[in-house]
Amino acid sequence: MPARSRRSSADTSPLARFRPRLRAGGVLLVASAIALTGCFGADSEVEGTADGDFADDGCTSVVVATSSEKVNMLDALADAFKESSQHEQLAECATVRPINVSSGDATRFLTAGGDWPDDDTRRWPTMWSPASTVWTDRVAAAASASLVGEPESFTHTPVVFGVPETMAKALGWPGAEIGIADFEALCQDPDGWASVGKPLWGSFKISKTNPNTSTTGLSAILMQSYEASGKTADLTAEDVAAAAEFSRVFEECVIHYGDTTGKVLTRLYDETQNGAGGSGYVSAVALEETSLLNYNQGNPDSHTVQPGETLTPPKEKLVAVYPSGGSMWSDNPITVLGADWVTPEQAEAGAAFAAFLQTDAAQEILPDYGFRPLDASVPLGDLFTAEYGVDPAGPAVTLPKPAVDVVSAAIDQWTQIRKPSSVLEVIDISGSMDEAIGDGRSKLDGAIEGAQATLGHFRASDEVGVWAFTTGVESEAGENIVVLRGVEPLASDKESVDASLDDLRFAHRDGTPLYDAVAAAYDEMVARAQPGRINAIVLLSDGQDTDSEISLDSLVAKIGASSKEGGDDAPVRIFPIAYGEGADTGALQRIAEATGGQWFDASDAAKIDLVFASVINNF
């Protein structure tokens, strides 16, 4: 039994039924030319890329590029497919291999034309299963309908707001109807949580993902337009335009735009387990119901659960608020790609797997993984209960997917009304940055080009500054710091910022006063932080601190002071990039966690362009 075997008597959680295939992590190689078309989420990394998983087993290999939350489930479905009549009817056996590629990233890869951007052709997908047909529609409109074939949904999950249970009860849950307009009112009220009798909780904070790469982020902005228009169907581009002010106010509550809900939920989980309850970090998270179910079982990032792995549920669960105005659903299609690299044998096997997913045998597996079957008569099982924070009867109102032009209008509007950012990039220029990264560049070359490539993400009104640090230099910011550009509106200044970054190639390079540089940058950003902006520091370092006066413990105490219970109306979050194999990942992770930021792994220094883009995707 592919989804229900090997449950011990001591482990009674629904996740104990999972029997995922062991996987080794790998990373998707993305050509820098593609990076120019937009920012990529961190979940664009491909899992399941070890030679053992992709070794020739004598069967036709069918790779499915899918959003991260479905990898576990598709593994189980792939096993069950081997025993199905659909598989038996094939001329030769087929092995289905899911890999993790975010929906937005796959959309960009497919619309860019050419080959799939991965060095290993074994990982080029035969099939694609994004979270929503919104993405297949966009590829069909921007490239060709034949490329995405005939997508067909095989499961679905609604988009909800996950709220810590204590906070939800303060809003009247579960008895009261709660809508997006209620969240917007809390955003607009300067008293925040005090307006509902909880002054210690500070301001109302929302976490959302970037709609350019995330289905949840895209669904959330469409749900805002539905709410503002008062409609539950037939949303138009004119409705989206009329909702601009409503959505702008809603966006003011956003703490930062995460690249994945998994990283936001991991941060919330860590704070909850450490006793803070998470209230200083976030009040509501826009997410898919299946992600909330994973969180409440102790799998906040929806990773592939390994055999024998023990999951610890959070001390306080999230409960699903199904907005009273309605929810959009991620309809999770699957399709055989009409790409040149797909062979007739792969296409035939892919079509057989797609047909299997519509069968009762496949549909009965879905609820064990937090997904709803298409057939409402299929029992939802143990997960879909109040114990795990969901209501099997919700949502009461379903919002239909708008037309492609309406989706495009919503994304374009978000680009203009999203919360503005104030970002200081702090770059390590110590001597080790001269080391080669294997692609003809030095570490410093990669850092410069990565920073330059992300400038197009910022708007003219966004504030951007650049500092560099090493020993033996001095500037108005203090010893061991070079100010290439103060934090000020970018305006039309991108070319001069490019030139300033290029100047780093000729800079003096010596020691690594990492902690002192972070402390100085934090003081600078706290002094200028504004409640109406996302205030952040992007820190890139390839080594360990060698020359600071402040210790790591003292630094963490200093920068973590404002992220305690209740938080701050203008927090400054730090997003470190651990660059190369010598970076002090433990210290950088502590720095990120102290401020409610997140750290990024660029241990493969040649992929710094992709990682830098992923970081900037948060703003």
C-alpha positions as CSV (number, residue, x, y, z in Angstrom):
1,M,0.0,0.0,0.0
2,P,1.9,3.1,-1.2
3,A,0.5,5.7,1.2
4,R,-0.4,3.8,4.3
5,S,2.4,1.3,5.2
6,R,4.9,1.2,8.0
7,R,3.0,3.1,10.8
8,S,4.3,2.2,14.2
9,S,1.9,2.0,17.2
10,A,3.8,4.9,18.8
11,D,3.2,7.3,15.9
12,T,-0.4,8.1,15.2
13,S,-0.2,11.3,13.2
14,P,-1.5,11.2,9.6
15,L,2.0,11.9,8.3
16,A,3.1,8.5,9.8
17,R,1.4,6.9,6.8
18,F,3.7,8.6,4.3
19,R,6.1,6.4,2.5
20,P,8.1,8.8,0.5
21,R,11.1,7.7,-1.6
22,L,14.5,8.7,-0.2
23,R,15.8,11.7,-2.1
24,A,19.1,13.6,-2.2
25,G,19.0,17.3,-2.8
26,G,20.2,19.0,-6.0
27,V,20.0,22.4,-7.5
28,L,18.5,23.6,-10.7
29,L,21.0,25.3,-12.9
30,V,19.5,28.5,-14.3
31,A,21.0,30.4,-17.1
32,S,21.8,34.0,-16.2
33,A,19.9,35.2,-19.3
34,I,16.7,33.7,-17.9
35,A,17.3,35.5,-14.6
36,L,16.8,38.8,-16.4
37,T,13.1,37.9,-17.0
38,G,12.2,38.0,-13.3
39,C,13.2,36.9,-9.8
40,F,13.2,33.3,-8.8
41,G,11.9,31.8,-5.5
42,A,14.2,29.7,-3.4
43,D,12.0,26.7,-4.1
44,S,13.2,26.7,-7.7
45,E,15.8,24.3,-6.5
46,V,15.2,20.8,-7.8
47,E,15.0,17.9,-5.5
48,G,15.5,14.3,-6.3
49,T,18.6,14.8,-8.5
50,A,20.9,12.2,-7.2
51,D,22.2,9.7,-9.7
52,G,20.6,6.9,-7.7
53,D,17.1,8.3,-8.2
54,F,17.7,9.0,-11.9
55,A,19.7,5.9,-12.7
56,D,18.4,3.9,-15.7
57,D,16.1,1.2,-14.3
58,G,15.1,-0.1,-17.7
59,C,11.8,1.8,-17.7
60,T,10.7,5.0,-19.5
61,S,11.6,7.9,-17.2
62,V,8.8,10.4,-16.7
63,V,9.9,13.5,-14.8
64,V,7.2,15.7,-13.3
65,A,8.1,19.3,-12.5
66,T,5.8,20.2,-9.6
67,S,5.4,22.7,-6.9
68,S,7.1,21.7,-3.6
69,E,4.0,20.7,-1.6
70,K,3.1,18.0,-4.0
71,V,6.4,16.1,-4.1
72,N,5.5,13.8,-1.2
73,M,2.1,13.0,-2.7
74,L,3.4,12.4,-6.3
75,D,6.0,10.0,-4.9
76,A,3.2,7.9,-3.4
77,L,1.1,8.2,-6.6
78,A,4.1,7.2,-8.7
79,D,4.4,4.0,-6.6
80,A,0.7,3.3,-6.9
81,F,0.8,3.9,-10.7
82,K,3.2,1.0,-11.1
83,E,0.4,-1.3,-9.8
84,S,-2.3,0.2,-11.9
85,S,-4.1,-1.0,-15.1
86,Q,-3.0,2.2,-16.8
87,H,0.6,1.1,-16.3
88,E,0.0,-2.5,-17.4
89,Q,-1.4,-1.3,-20.7
90,L,1.9,0.4,-21.6
91,A,4.3,-1.3,-24.0
92,E,7.1,-0.9,-21.5
93,C,7.3,0.0,-17.9
94,A,7.5,3.7,-16.8
95,T,9.0,5.3,-13.7
96,V,7.5,8.7,-12.6
97,R,10.0,11.0,-10.8
98,P,8.7,14.2,-9.3
99,I,11.1,17.2,-9.0
100,N,10.5,20.5,-7.2
101,V,10.2,23.6,-9.4
102,S,8.0,26.5,-8.3
103,S,5.1,27.2,-10.5
104,G,6.2,30.8,-11.4
105,D,9.8,29.6,-12.2
106,A,8.6,26.8,-14.5
107,T,6.3,29.4,-16.2
108,R,9.4,31.5,-16.9
109,F,11.5,28.6,-18.1
110,L,8.8,27.5,-20.6
111,T,8.0,30.9,-21.9
112,A,11.7,31.8,-22.4
113,G,11.9,29.2,-25.2
114,G,14.8,26.8,-25.8
115,D,15.9,23.9,-23.7
116,W,15.0,23.3,-20.1
117,P,17.7,25.1,-18.1
118,D,19.4,22.2,-16.4
119,D,22.7,20.6,-17.2
120,D,21.4,17.1,-16.6
121,T,19.0,16.1,-19.4
122,R,17.7,13.3,-17.2
123,R,15.9,16.0,-15.1
124,W,14.1,17.6,-18.1
125,P,10.4,17.3,-17.5
126,T,8.0,15.2,-19.5
127,M,5.1,16.6,-17.4
128,W,4.3,19.7,-15.5
129,S,2.1,20.1,-12.4
130,P,1.9,23.7,-11.2
131,A,-0.3,24.6,-8.4
132,S,-2.9,26.3,-10.6
133,T,-4.0,26.4,-14.2
134,V,-3.4,30.2,-13.9
135,W,0.2,29.3,-14.8
136,T,-0.6,27.0,-17.7
137,D,-2.9,29.7,-19.1
138,R,-0.1,32.2,-18.9
139,V,2.3,29.9,-20.8
140,A,-0.3,29.2,-23.4
141,A,-0.9,32.9,-23.9
142,A,2.8,34.0,-23.8
143,A,4.3,31.0,-25.7
144,S,2.0,28.4,-27.3
145,A,-1.0,26.3,-26.2
146,S,0.7,23.2,-27.7
147,L,3.6,23.6,-25.2
148,V,1.4,23.0,-22.2
149,G,-0.8,20.4,-23.9
150,E,-4.1,19.7,-22.2
151,P,-3.8,20.4,-18.5
152,E,-6.3,18.6,-16.3
153,S,-6.8,19.1,-12.6
154,F,-6.4,16.0,-10.4
155,T,-6.7,17.6,-6.9
156,H,-7.4,21.0,-5.3
157,T,-6.8,23.0,-2.2
158,P,-8.2,26.3,-1.1
159,V,-6.2,29.4,-0.4
160,V,-6.8,30.5,3.2
161,F,-5.3,32.7,5.9
162,G,-3.5,30.8,8.6
163,V,-3.8,32.6,12.0
164,P,-2.3,31.5,15.3
165,E,-5.3,30.0,17.2
166,T,-5.1,32.5,20.1
167,M,-5.1,35.4,17.7
168,A,-8.0,33.9,15.7
169,K,-10.1,33.6,18.8
170,A,-9.5,37.3,19.6
171,L,-11.1,38.0,16.2
172,G,-14.1,35.9,17.0
173,W,-13.1,32.6,15.4
174,P,-14.6,30.1,15.0
175,G,-18.1,31.6,15.3
176,A,-17.6,34.9,13.6
177,E,-17.2,35.4,9.8
178,I,-13.9,37.0,9.1
179,G,-13.1,38.6,5.7
180,I,-10.2,40.2,4.0
181,A,-11.8,43.5,4.7
182,D,-11.5,42.8,8.4
183,F,-7.8,42.2,8.0
184,E,-7.6,45.5,6.0
185,A,-9.4,47.3,8.8
186,L,-6.8,46.1,11.3
187,C,-4.0,47.1,9.0
188,Q,-5.5,50.6,8.7
189,D,-6.1,51.1,12.4
190,P,-3.1,52.7,14.0
191,D,-3.9,50.8,17.2
192,G,-3.5,47.4,15.5
193,W,-4.3,44.6,17.9
194,A,-5.1,47.1,20.6
195,S,-8.3,47.8,18.6
196,V,-9.6,44.3,19.6
197,G,-8.3,44.5,23.2
198,K,-4.8,43.0,22.7
199,P,-2.4,45.9,22.9
200,L,0.6,43.7,23.8
201,W,0.5,42.1,20.4
202,G,1.5,45.3,18.6
203,S,0.6,46.0,15.0
204,F,-1.3,43.5,12.7
205,K,1.2,41.8,10.4
206,I,0.5,39.8,7.3
207,S,2.8,37.5,5.4
208,K,2.4,36.9,1.7
209,T,4.5,35.5,-1.1
210,N,5.5,37.2,-4.3
211,P,2.8,36.7,-7.0
212,N,5.5,36.5,-9.7
213,T,6.6,33.1,-8.5
214,S,4.0,31.9,-6.0
215,T,0.5,30.7,-6.7
216,T,-0.6,31.7,-3.1
217,G,0.7,35.2,-3.6
218,L,-1.1,35.5,-6.9
219,S,-4.4,34.1,-5.5
220,A,-4.2,36.5,-2.5
221,I,-4.0,39.6,-4.7
222,L,-6.9,38.4,-6.8
223,M,-8.9,37.6,-3.6
224,Q,-8.3,41.2,-2.5
225,S,-9.7,42.5,-5.8
226,Y,-12.8,40.3,-5.4
227,E,-13.3,41.6,-1.9
228,A,-13.0,45.2,-2.8
229,S,-15.4,44.8,-5.8
230,G,-18.0,42.9,-3.7
231,K,-18.0,40.2,-6.5
232,T,-17.9,36.5,-6.3
233,A,-17.5,36.0,-10.0
234,D,-16.8,37.7,-13.3
235,L,-13.9,39.8,-12.0
236,T,-12.6,42.3,-14.6
237,A,-9.5,44.3,-15.2
238,E,-11.6,47.4,-14.4
239,D,-12.5,45.8,-11.0
240,V,-8.8,45.2,-10.3
241,A,-8.0,48.9,-11.1
242,A,-10.8,50.1,-8.8
243,A,-9.4,47.9,-6.0
244,A,-6.0,49.6,-6.0
245,E,-6.4,51.7,-2.9
246,F,-8.0,48.8,-0.9
247,S,-5.1,46.5,-1.9
248,R,-2.5,49.2,-1.2
249,V,-3.7,49.5,2.4
250,F,-3.7,45.7,2.7
251,E,-0.2,45.6,1.5
252,E,0.9,48.0,4.2
253,C,0.6,45.2,6.7
254,V,3.0,42.9,4.9
255,I,6.1,42.2,6.9
256,H,8.0,41.2,3.7
257,Y,7.2,39.2,0.6
258,G,8.5,35.8,1.1
259,D,9.7,33.7,-1.8
260,T,8.0,30.7,-0.3
261,T,5.4,30.1,2.4
262,G,7.6,27.3,3.6
263,K,10.3,29.7,4.8
264,V,7.8,32.0,6.5
265,L,6.2,29.1,8.2
266,T,9.6,27.7,9.3
267,R,10.3,31.1,11.0
268,L,6.9,31.1,12.7
269,Y,7.4,27.5,13.8
270,D,10.8,28.3,15.3
271,E,9.4,31.3,17.2
272,T,6.4,29.3,18.4
273,Q,8.6,26.4,19.7
274,N,10.8,28.9,21.5
275,G,7.9,30.3,23.4
276,A,7.3,33.6,21.6
277,G,4.1,32.4,20.1
278,G,5.1,34.0,16.9
279,S,3.0,37.1,17.6
280,G,6.0,39.4,17.2
281,Y,6.6,38.0,13.7
282,V,3.3,37.6,11.9
283,S,-0.5,37.7,12.6
284,A,-1.8,36.0,9.5
285,V,-0.2,34.0,6.6
286,A,-1.8,33.7,3.2
287,L,-1.2,30.0,2.3
288,E,-2.8,26.9,0.8
289,E,-4.8,24.7,3.2
290,T,-2.4,21.8,2.5
291,S,0.5,23.9,3.8
292,L,-1.4,24.7,6.9
293,L,-2.0,21.0,7.5
294,N,1.7,20.3,7.0
295,Y,2.6,23.1,9.5
296,N,0.3,21.8,12.2
297,Q,1.9,18.3,11.9
298,G,5.4,19.7,12.3
299,N,6.4,20.0,8.7
300,P,6.4,23.8,8.2
301,D,8.4,23.8,4.9
302,S,6.4,20.9,3.4
303,H,9.7,19.0,2.8
304,T,9.9,15.4,1.7
305,V,9.4,13.4,4.9
306,Q,12.0,10.7,5.2
307,P,11.3,7.2,6.5
308,G,11.8,7.2,10.3
309,E,11.7,11.0,10.5
310,T,9.9,12.3,13.6
311,L,7.8,15.4,13.3
312,T,7.0,17.7,16.3
313,P,3.7,19.7,16.0
314,P,4.0,23.4,16.9
315,K,3.1,24.5,20.4
316,E,0.4,26.6,18.9
317,K,-1.3,25.6,15.7
318,L,-2.5,27.8,12.9
319,V,-6.2,27.7,12.2
320,A,-7.6,28.2,8.7
321,V,-9.6,31.4,8.2
322,Y,-11.7,30.9,5.1
323,P,-12.4,34.5,4.1
324,S,-16.1,35.3,4.2
325,G,-15.9,36.9,0.7
326,G,-14.6,33.7,-0.7
327,S,-11.4,31.7,-1.5
328,M,-9.7,30.9,-4.7
329,W,-8.6,27.3,-5.1
330,S,-5.3,26.0,-6.4
331,D,-6.6,23.5,-8.9
332,N,-3.3,21.6,-9.4
333,P,-3.4,20.5,-13.1
334,I,-1.0,18.0,-14.7
335,T,-0.1,17.9,-18.3
336,V,2.3,16.3,-20.8
337,L,4.5,19.0,-22.2
338,G,4.6,19.5,-26.0
339,A,8.4,20.2,-25.7
340,D,10.9,19.0,-28.3
341,W,12.8,16.9,-25.7
342,V,9.7,14.8,-24.8
343,T,9.9,11.4,-26.6
344,P,6.8,9.6,-27.9
345,E,7.4,6.9,-25.3
346,Q,7.6,9.5,-22.5
347,A,4.4,11.2,-23.8
348,E,2.5,8.0,-23.8
349,A,3.6,7.1,-20.3
350,G,2.8,10.6,-19.1
351,A,-0.7,10.4,-20.5
352,A,-1.2,7.0,-18.8
353,F,0.0,8.6,-15.4
354,A,-2.4,11.5,-15.9
355,A,-5.3,9.1,-16.6
356,F,-4.4,7.1,-13.5
357,L,-4.6,10.3,-11.3
358,Q,-8.3,10.5,-12.2
359,T,-9.1,7.0,-10.9
360,D,-10.6,6.2,-7.5
361,A,-7.4,4.5,-6.4
362,A,-5.4,7.7,-6.9
363,Q,-8.0,10.0,-5.5
364,E,-8.2,8.0,-2.3
365,I,-4.5,8.7,-1.7
366,L,-4.8,12.5,-1.9
367,P,-6.3,13.3,1.6
368,D,-3.4,11.6,3.4
369,Y,-1.2,14.4,1.9
370,G,-3.5,17.3,2.8
371,F,-5.1,17.6,-0.6
372,R,-8.8,17.4,-1.4
373,P,-10.1,14.9,-4.0
374,L,-12.0,16.2,-7.0
375,D,-14.9,13.9,-6.0
376,A,-16.5,15.4,-2.8
377,S,-17.8,12.0,-1.9
378,V,-14.3,10.6,-1.3
379,P,-13.8,10.6,2.6
380,L,-11.3,13.3,3.7
381,G,-10.0,11.3,6.6
382,D,-8.2,12.2,9.8
383,L,-6.4,15.3,8.6
384,F,-9.4,17.5,7.7
385,T,-10.6,18.2,11.2
386,A,-10.5,21.0,13.7
387,E,-7.7,19.2,15.5
388,Y,-5.5,20.1,12.5
389,G,-7.0,23.6,12.2
390,V,-9.2,23.1,9.2
391,D,-12.9,23.0,8.5
392,P,-13.8,20.2,6.0
393,A,-16.9,22.2,5.0
394,G,-14.9,25.3,4.1
395,P,-14.7,27.5,2.2
396,A,-18.3,28.6,1.9
397,V,-17.7,30.6,-1.2
398,T,-15.5,29.6,-4.2
399,L,-14.0,32.4,-6.3
400,P,-13.5,31.4,-9.9
401,K,-10.2,31.9,-11.7
402,P,-10.3,35.2,-13.7
403,A,-9.3,35.5,-17.3
404,V,-5.7,35.8,-18.3
405,D,-5.8,39.6,-18.9
406,V,-7.3,40.1,-15.4
407,V,-4.5,38.0,-13.8
408,S,-1.9,40.1,-15.7
409,A,-3.6,43.3,-14.6
410,A,-3.5,42.2,-10.9
411,I,0.2,41.3,-11.1
412,D,1.0,44.6,-12.8
413,Q,-0.9,46.5,-10.2
414,W,0.8,44.7,-7.4
415,T,4.2,45.8,-8.8
416,Q,3.0,49.4,-8.3
417,I,1.2,49.2,-5.0
418,R,3.2,46.6,-3.1
419,K,4.8,47.9,0.1
420,P,7.9,49.9,-0.7
421,S,11.3,48.8,0.5
422,S,14.4,50.3,2.0
423,V,17.3,47.9,1.6
424,L,21.0,48.2,2.5
425,E,23.2,45.6,0.7
426,V,26.3,44.9,2.8
427,I,29.0,43.0,0.9
428,D,32.1,41.2,2.3
429,I,35.2,42.2,0.3
430,S,37.8,40.4,2.4
431,G,40.7,38.7,0.7
432,S,39.0,35.4,0.3
433,M,36.6,37.0,-2.2
434,D,39.4,36.7,-4.8
435,E,38.9,32.9,-4.9
436,A,37.7,31.4,-8.2
437,I,34.2,29.9,-8.3
438,G,34.8,27.6,-11.2
439,D,33.0,29.4,-14.0
440,G,35.7,31.9,-14.9
441,R,34.6,34.4,-12.2
442,S,35.9,35.1,-8.7
443,K,33.6,35.2,-5.7
444,L,33.7,39.0,-5.9
445,D,32.8,38.9,-9.6
446,G,29.8,36.7,-8.8
447,A,28.7,39.0,-5.9
448,I,28.9,42.1,-8.0
449,E,27.0,40.6,-10.9
450,G,24.4,39.1,-8.7
451,A,23.7,42.5,-7.0
452,Q,23.7,44.2,-10.4
453,A,21.2,41.8,-11.9
454,T,18.7,42.4,-9.1
455,L,18.5,46.2,-9.5
456,G,15.7,45.8,-12.0
457,H,13.5,44.4,-9.3
458,F,13.4,47.7,-7.4
459,R,11.1,50.6,-8.3
460,A,12.3,54.1,-8.5
461,S,10.7,54.9,-5.1
462,D,12.4,52.0,-3.4
463,E,15.5,53.0,-1.3
464,V,18.7,51.1,-2.0
465,G,22.1,51.5,-0.5
466,V,25.4,49.6,-0.8
467,W,28.2,49.1,1.7
468,A,31.3,47.0,1.6
469,F,33.4,45.8,4.6
470,T,36.9,44.7,5.2
471,T,39.8,45.8,7.5
472,G,42.0,48.8,6.6
473,V,39.3,51.0,5.2
474,E,37.3,53.9,6.6
475,S,34.3,56.1,5.6
476,E,31.6,58.2,7.2
477,A,30.0,55.0,8.4
478,G,33.0,54.1,10.5
479,E,36.2,52.0,10.4
480,N,36.3,48.9,8.1
481,I,33.3,50.1,6.0
482,V,33.2,51.6,2.5
483,V,30.0,53.4,1.6
484,L,29.4,52.9,-2.1
485,R,25.9,54.4,-2.0
486,G,23.9,55.8,0.9
487,V,20.4,54.4,1.4
488,E,18.2,56.7,-0.8
489,P,15.5,56.4,-3.5
490,L,16.8,54.5,-6.5
491,A,15.0,56.8,-8.9
492,S,16.8,56.7,-12.3
493,D,20.1,56.0,-10.6
494,K,20.6,52.3,-11.6
495,E,23.5,53.0,-13.9
496,S,25.5,54.8,-11.2
497,V,24.8,52.0,-8.7
498,D,26.0,49.5,-11.4
499,A,29.2,51.6,-11.7
500,S,29.7,51.8,-7.9
501,L,29.4,48.0,-7.6
502,D,31.9,47.6,-10.4
503,D,34.3,49.7,-8.3
504,L,34.5,46.9,-5.8
505,R,36.7,45.0,-8.2
506,F,39.6,47.4,-7.4
507,A,38.9,47.8,-3.7
508,H,41.4,47.0,-0.9
509,R,40.7,43.6,0.5
510,D,41.9,42.2,3.8
511,G,40.2,40.9,7.0
512,T,36.6,40.0,7.9
513,P,35.0,42.3,10.6
514,L,31.6,40.7,9.9
515,Y,29.9,41.4,13.3
516,D,31.0,45.0,13.5
517,A,29.7,45.6,9.9
518,V,26.3,44.1,10.8
519,A,26.1,46.2,14.0
520,A,26.9,49.4,12.1
521,A,24.5,48.6,9.3
522,Y,21.8,47.8,11.8
523,D,22.2,51.1,13.6
524,E,22.0,52.9,10.2
525,M,18.8,51.2,9.2
526,V,17.1,51.4,12.6
527,A,17.7,55.2,12.6
528,R,16.0,55.6,9.3
529,A,13.4,52.8,9.4
530,Q,9.8,53.7,8.5
531,P,6.6,51.8,9.3
532,G,5.4,52.2,5.7
533,R,8.4,50.3,4.3
534,I,10.0,46.9,4.3
535,N,13.3,47.8,6.1
536,A,16.0,45.2,5.4
537,I,19.7,44.4,5.2
538,V,21.0,42.0,2.7
539,L,24.3,40.6,4.0
540,L,26.7,38.7,1.9
541,S,29.7,37.0,3.5
542,D,32.0,34.2,2.4
543,G,33.9,33.6,5.6
544,Q,34.0,33.7,9.4
545,D,34.5,36.8,11.5
546,T,38.1,37.5,12.2
547,D,38.4,41.2,13.2
548,S,35.3,42.4,15.1
549,E,35.2,44.1,18.5
550,I,31.6,43.0,19.1
551,S,31.0,39.3,19.8
552,L,28.3,37.3,18.1
553,D,26.3,36.9,21.3
554,S,26.3,40.7,21.9
555,L,25.4,41.3,18.3
556,V,22.4,38.9,18.5
557,A,21.2,40.6,21.7
558,K,21.5,44.0,20.1
559,I,19.7,43.2,16.8
560,G,17.1,40.9,18.4
561,A,15.8,43.5,20.9
562,S,13.0,44.8,18.7
563,S,11.7,41.4,17.5
564,K,10.4,40.2,20.9
565,E,6.7,39.9,21.9
566,G,4.7,42.6,20.1
567,G,7.6,43.5,17.8
568,D,8.2,46.9,16.3
569,D,6.2,49.0,13.9
570,A,9.3,49.4,11.7
571,P,11.4,46.3,12.2
572,V,14.7,45.9,10.4
573,R,15.2,42.4,9.2
574,I,18.5,40.9,8.0
575,F,18.8,38.4,5.1
576,P,22.3,36.9,5.1
577,I,23.7,35.0,2.1
578,A,26.2,32.3,3.1
579,Y,28.5,32.6,0.1
580,G,30.8,29.6,-0.7
581,E,31.8,26.7,1.5
582,G,33.8,28.7,4.0
583,A,30.9,30.9,5.1
584,D,29.9,30.7,8.8
585,T,26.4,29.4,8.2
586,G,25.7,29.0,12.0
587,A,26.5,32.6,12.8
588,L,24.6,33.9,9.7
589,Q,21.5,31.8,10.6
590,R,21.5,33.3,14.1
591,I,21.8,36.8,12.8
592,A,18.8,36.2,10.5
593,E,16.7,34.5,13.1
594,A,17.3,37.3,15.6
595,T,15.6,39.8,13.4
596,G,12.9,37.7,11.8
597,G,14.7,37.5,8.5
598,Q,15.9,34.3,6.7
599,W,19.3,33.1,5.6
600,F,20.1,31.8,2.1
601,D,22.6,29.1,1.1
602,A,25.0,30.0,-1.7
603,S,27.5,27.3,-0.8
604,D,27.7,26.6,-4.6
605,A,29.2,30.1,-5.3
606,A,28.6,29.8,-9.0
607,K,24.9,30.1,-8.4
608,I,25.1,33.4,-6.5
609,D,23.1,35.1,-9.3
610,L,20.1,32.9,-8.6
611,V,20.4,33.1,-4.8
612,F,20.8,36.9,-4.9
613,A,17.6,37.1,-7.0
614,S,15.8,34.9,-4.5
615,V,16.7,37.2,-1.6
616,I,15.6,40.3,-3.4
617,N,12.3,38.5,-4.2
618,N,11.4,39.1,-0.5
619,F,11.1,42.9,-1.0
